[in-house]
Amino acid sequence: MNTVRVNAYAKLNLTLDITGRKDGFHLLDSLVVTVGLYDRIVVRRRKDGLVRTVMHGMGCETLPPEENNAQRAAEAFVERFGTSGADITIYKNIPVGAGMGGSSADAAGVLNGLSKLYEIGDVCAVKELADGLGSDTGYLLAGGFARMRGRGEIVEPLSMQPELHFFVLAPKQGVNTAQCFRAYDGAGKEYPPRTERALELLQSGNAEWAARLYGNALFDAAKTLSQEAGEAYLALRGFSPLGVSLTGSGSACFALFPTRELCEWAKSRYRGRARAYVLEAVYHKE
């Protein structure tokens, strides 16, 4: 086998609580789910031990290698497992700086692709590499529905698979994650936790009540950095969904509706500037 192709799926944070700090990093508690928007990753074997990554789409063509999480993931994999290198091509569809996990998804996809290419079955070692590459990367190795805690390294897969239909607005201007956390710290506000109660409601079959608790402790901070994020949130609220929130550190916001048809209805009436997507939860990745 000389070539492997994988899909790297985006995620949405249904809830995001900030529970403290440790070693200079914020600690999170979040319900996360993968959705049907993905980057396509092609991994080809090399013989010289080198890694070469090419990006297409979403303005990522000129991204320097040292800032490319997919490149870093591949280099870490080659060093850890002593394999030969790879040519990696990534076709981007996940918006950049949207809080939908695009960079982490690419890193996770590269790790999955290289594991298949070189037949590496040490799941724990691959997860350890992923955790060193970003807060969502370890979770996105498998995706699905999960509770993610700590810096993102504590991932509790959830067996439930609720039917979730989202209308997502992703402003063309992203939000820098580090700046968003600094803005959060600077505001000095505390927000009531949502994750535990939302999970209890989902586990009891009350998905619609759980949706009322969807929310994100970073939303106010993200709004200060992106006016478009605030506009997207208000636009979604105007369609009277079951729930609405920011994902990650933004700038994308999502609304949950009972059916895909209602998502399509909202999309047909949206007149704003953001990229608009109708997406559903994905539990079994290709």
C-alpha positions, 0 to 999 in steps of 0.5 A: 500500500503506497497511498491512503486517503482519509476524511478529517471531519469538523467538530462543533462544541455544543457546550464549552465550560472553562473550569480552571487553569493548570500549568498556564493552560485553561482547563475545559469541559465540553460536549463535542460532536463531529459533523459532515464537513471534512478536509480530504487528506491524501498520504503517499509513501516516501523513501527518504524520510522527509515530509512534504505537505501541500494545502489546497483551498481556504487560503491555506496554500501559502501556510508556512510549514512551521505553522502547519499542524499537519506537517508537525503531526507527520514529522512527529509520527516519523520520528516516533515510529521510525518510518520513512516519510510521506507526501501529504496533500490536503484539500481544505473545506473546513473554514479556518479560524472558525472554531470547527477544529480544522487544523486539529482535524488535519493533524488527526487525519494525517496521524490516522493516514500514516498509521494505516499507511505504515500499519502502526497499531499502537493507539496509545502512542498515536493518541499521545502524539495527538495530544501534543499537537492541539486540544482537539486533536486527540478527540478527532482521531476518532471523533463522534460524540464525546465529553472532552475535559482537561486541555482536551486530552481527557476524552470520554466517548459517549454511546448515544447517537442523537440525530442532530441537525445544524445550520452553521454560519462561519464568518470569513474572518476567523478568530485567533484562539490565543487572543480569544483566551486572553480576552476571556482572561482580561474580562474577568467574568465567570460563567455557570457550567453547562456541560454536566446538566446538558449531558444529563438531559441528553442521556435521559432523552431530552435533546430539546431541553439539552439544546437550551443549555448549549453555550460557550464561555468564550462567546463574549470574548470572541465577540470582542474580536469578531463583530461578524461572530456576534452578527452570526449568532443574532442571525441564527437566534432570529430563526427560533432554533432549539439552541444556538451557540459559538463553537470553539473560540469562534468565529463560527456559530451554529443553531440546532433544529429538529429537522434538516428541512428546517435547517434548509429553510433557515439557510434559504432565508439567511442574507448575511455575509458568512459561509452557510452550511447545513450539517448533521452529526457524524458518528461513524467516520469513513 
